[in-house]
Amino acid sequence: MPDPWSSKKDNFFISQAILSIVFATSALISNVFLMITVCRNTNLNQRIWQMHATYFVVNLSICDLLAGLIPGYGGLSYDISILRGQTRESLVGLKSLITFAAVMTNIVSSGTMALMSYDRWFAVSSPLHYKARLTKARIKAVLAFIWIYSLIFSSLPSMGVAISLFTLLYCHLHVSVPLIILPVLYWKTLRALRQHNNRVHDGADDNGRQKMDTAHRNRERKMVSAFLLILVFFYLSFGPQFIAQNFLVFCPHAINQESFRFFLYASNKFLLVNCCLNPFIYAWRIPTYRRAFREIF
């Protein structure tokens, strides 16, 4: 007589494997295309690298690639191993690697998007001081710091920090706190753009100068809107895991319920949705990237 629990378990991990294949492959392909587009040695790409924002874009793309490779395909390997009869105990090492990489890449994504937000605000509110103060060397140093910080933070459980405390710190330091600060920063950025546009239209006598200023502000507006969309999709894709992890901390017995367990596992896969969409947002909203995509593909 067939075991009904075994059948349910097989269906559960088959569904998780399908989600892993779809999201991980999409994240990998889209970000490989983005990296090829940015790194090709063409005149247009030289202009792309003159933009400070490109360093944030590339950093986020590397992070998304890692998310697709390790949590994405690593999760697929875990699901297939369970389906082939391996026990969870024998896969503890793989599960730890997947969790470590997922936490690290999510922290790097959150930190990079916070830097993107600050970069756009500073570029719009202080255009005369922007390139002098926010140099490429400083950007690289801050991005390196984010990777080092995420590596150390992701190692806290192995240093003896309780999983419940680690989960709360992970969720609220890197999701809740930015969710409070970053919308205010974007609101100030958009307000500064509107105020500058009003000053240009009211005070410019030189039509040529006015057109140049307007074109520059339109480019800034499109880049701000692109980064804002990326931020929104990050929070939408992280939302299910945020809910599941916090609920699990305060109600640990929920892991025994099949419906909650499916929600928890699926929320881990759903995080990759943002990784898939980011390159398309750059191509859709930022004209320089869109032209580079067309030139190559």
C-alpha positions in Angstrom: 0.0 0.0 0.0 1.5 3.4 -1.0 2.5 5.7 1.8 0.4 8.9 1.5 2.9 10.9 3.5 5.7 9.9 1.0 3.5 11.0 -1.9 2.8 14.4 -0.2 6.5 14.9 0.5 7.4 14.1 -3.1 4.8 16.6 -4.4 6.1 19.2 -2.0 9.7 18.9 -3.1 8.8 18.6 -6.8 7.0 21.9 -6.6 10.0 23.5 -4.8 12.3 22.1 -7.4 10.2 23.6 -10.2 10.2 27.0 -8.5 14.0 26.8 -8.1 14.5 26.0 -11.8 12.3 28.8 -13.0 13.6 31.6 -10.7 17.3 30.6 -10.5 17.6 30.2 -14.3 15.8 33.5 -15.0 18.1 35.3 -12.5 21.2 33.8 -14.0 20.4 34.4 -17.6 19.1 38.0 -17.1 22.1 39.1 -15.0 24.7 37.4 -17.3 23.2 39.4 -20.2 23.5 42.6 -18.0 27.1 41.9 -17.2 27.9 41.2 -20.9 26.2 44.5 -21.8 28.1 46.5 -19.2 31.5 44.9 -19.7 31.6 45.0 -23.5 34.4 47.4 -24.6 32.4 49.9 -26.8 32.1 53.6 -26.9 28.7 53.5 -25.3 29.9 51.3 -22.5 32.7 53.8 -21.8 30.0 56.3 -21.2 28.2 53.9 -18.9 31.2 53.5 -16.7 31.5 57.2 -16.4 28.3 57.1 -14.4 28.9 56.4 -10.7 25.6 54.5 -10.6 27.1 51.8 -12.8 29.2 50.6 -9.8 26.0 50.0 -7.8 24.3 48.3 -10.8 27.3 45.9 -11.3 27.5 45.2 -7.6 23.8 44.4 -7.4 24.1 42.2 -10.5 27.0 40.2 -9.0 24.9 39.8 -5.9 21.9 38.6 -8.0 24.1 36.2 -9.9 25.4 34.6 -6.6 21.8 34.4 -5.4 20.8 32.5 -8.5 23.7 30.2 -8.3 23.9 29.3 -4.6 20.5 29.7 -3.0 18.8 29.1 -6.4 20.6 26.1 -7.8 21.8 25.0 -4.3 18.1 24.8 -3.3 17.4 22.8 -6.4 20.1 20.4 -5.5 18.7 20.1 -2.0 15.2 19.3 -3.3 16.4 16.7 -5.8 18.6 15.1 -3.1 15.5 14.7 -0.8 13.5 13.3 -3.7 16.3 10.7 -4.3 16.0 9.5 -0.8 18.8 11.4 1.1 18.0 12.4 4.6 17.9 16.0 5.9 20.7 15.1 8.3 23.0 14.2 5.5 22.3 17.5 3.8 23.0 19.8 6.7 26.2 21.2 5.1 24.4 22.1 1.9 21.5 23.7 3.8 24.0 25.8 5.8 25.7 27.0 2.7 22.4 27.9 1.1 21.2 29.8 4.2 24.6 31.6 4.5 24.6 32.7 0.9 21.0 33.7 1.0 21.5 35.9 4.0 24.7 37.4 2.7 23.3 38.3 -0.7 20.1 39.8 0.7 22.2 42.0 3.0 24.4 43.1 0.2 21.3 43.8 -1.9 19.7 45.9 0.8 23.0 47.8 1.4 23.5 48.4 -2.3 20.0 49.8 -2.7 20.5 52.0 0.3 23.6 53.4 -1.4 21.8 53.8 -4.7 19.1 55.9 -2.9 21.7 58.1 -1.2 23.7 58.5 -4.4 20.6 59.7 -6.3 19.6 62.1 -3.5 23.1 63.6 -3.4 23.4 63.8 -7.2 20.1 65.7 -7.4 20.4 67.9 -4.3 24.1 68.8 -4.6 25.0 68.4 -8.3 28.0 70.8 -8.0 29.7 68.8 -5.2 28.5 65.3 -6.3 31.5 64.0 -8.3 34.1 65.8 -6.1 32.8 64.2 -2.8 31.4 60.9 -4.0 34.4 59.6 -5.9 34.6 56.2 -7.6 37.3 55.2 -5.1 35.0 56.0 -2.2 32.1 54.1 -3.8 34.3 51.0 -4.3 35.5 51.2 -0.6 31.9 51.4 0.7 30.8 48.5 -1.5 33.8 46.4 -0.3 32.7 47.3 3.3 29.2 46.1 2.6 30.5 42.7 1.4 32.8 42.3 4.5 30.0 43.3 6.8 27.5 40.9 5.2 30.1 38.1 5.5 30.6 38.8 9.2 26.9 39.2 9.9 26.1 35.9 8.1 28.6 34.1 10.3 27.0 35.2 13.6 25.1 31.9 14.1 28.4 30.0 13.9 29.8 32.4 16.6 27.1 31.3 19.0 24.3 33.9 18.4 20.9 32.3 18.9 19.0 31.7 15.7 15.9 33.6 16.9 17.9 36.7 17.8 19.9 36.4 14.5 16.6 36.2 12.5 15.2 39.3 14.2 18.4 41.3 13.7 18.6 40.1 10.1 15.0 41.1 9.2 14.7 44.3 11.0 18.2 45.8 10.6 18.2 45.2 6.8 14.5 45.4 6.0 12.5 47.3 8.6 15.0 50.1 9.2 15.7 50.9 5.5 11.9 50.7 4.9 11.5 53.6 7.3 14.4 55.7 6.0 14.6 55.1 2.2 11.1 56.3 1.3 11.8 59.6 3.0 15.1 59.9 1.0 13.3 59.2 -2.3 10.6 61.7 -1.4 13.3 64.3 -0.8 15.0 63.4 -4.1 11.8 63.7 -6.2 11.0 67.0 -4.4 14.4 68.3 -5.2 14.0 67.3 -8.9 10.6 69.1 -9.1 12.0 72.2 -7.4 15.0 72.3 -9.8 12.7 71.9 -12.9 10.5 74.8 -11.6 13.6 77.0 -11.2 14.8 76.1 -14.7 11.5 77.0 -16.3 11.0 80.2 -14.4 14.5 81.6 -14.6 16.3 80.5 -17.7 16.5 83.0 -20.6 18.9 80.8 -22.7 16.7 78.2 -24.5 19.8 76.1 -25.3 20.8 76.0 -21.6 17.3 75.4 -20.5 17.0 72.4 -22.9 20.3 70.9 -21.6 19.2 71.3 -18.0 15.8 69.8 -18.7 17.4 66.8 -20.5 19.8 66.2 -17.7 17.0 66.3 -15.1 14.9 63.9 -17.2 17.8 61.5 -17.2 18.2 61.9 -13.4 14.4 61.3 -13.0 14.5 58.1 -15.0 17.4 56.8 -13.1 15.7 57.7 -9.8 12.5 56.0 -10.9 14.5 52.9 -12.0 16.2 52.6 -8.6 12.9 53.2 -6.8 11.3 50.4 -8.8 14.1 48.1 -7.9 13.7 49.0 -4.2 9.9 48.3 -4.4 10.4 44.9 -6.1 13.0 44.0 -3.5 10.5 44.6 -0.6 7.7 42.9 -2.5 9.9 39.8 -3.1 11.3 39.8 0.5 7.9 40.4 2.1 6.8 36.7 2.2 10.1 35.6 3.8 10.0 38.5 6.3 6.5 37.4 7.4 7.4 33.7 7.6 10.7 34.2 9.5 9.2 36.6 12.1 6.2 34.3 12.5 8.5 31.3 13.0 10.4 33.1 15.7 7.3 33.8 17.8 5.5 30.5 16.9 8.2 27.9 16.3 5.6 25.0 16.3 4.2 26.4 13.0 7.0 24.5 11.2 5.1 21.3 11.8 2.2 22.5 9.7 2.5 21.5 6.0 0.9 24.7 4.7 3.3 27.0 6.7 6.3 24.9 5.7 5.3 25.2 2.0 4.9 29.0 2.5 8.3 29.2 4.2 10.1 27.2 1.5 8.4 29.0 -1.3 9.2 32.4 0.2 12.9 31.5 -0.1 12.5 30.8 -3.8 10.3 34.0 -4.3 13.3 36.1 -3.2 14.8 35.4 -6.6 12.0 37.3 -8.4 13.8 40.6 -7.7 17.0 39.2 -9.1 15.3 38.3 -12.4 13.6 41.7 -12.8 16.5 44.1 -12.0 18.2 43.9 -15.5 14.9 44.5 -17.3 14.2 47.6 -15.1 17.6 49.1 -16.1 16.9 48.4 -19.8 13.3 49.8 -19.5 13.9 52.9 -17.5 17.5 54.1 -18.2 18.1 55.1 -21.8 21.9 54.5 -21.7 21.5 50.9 -20.6 18.6 50.4 -23.1 20.8 51.5 -26.0 23.6 49.3 -24.8 21.3 46.3 -24.7 20.1 47.0 -28.2 23.7 47.5 -29.5 24.7 44.0 -28.3 21.5 42.0 -28.5 
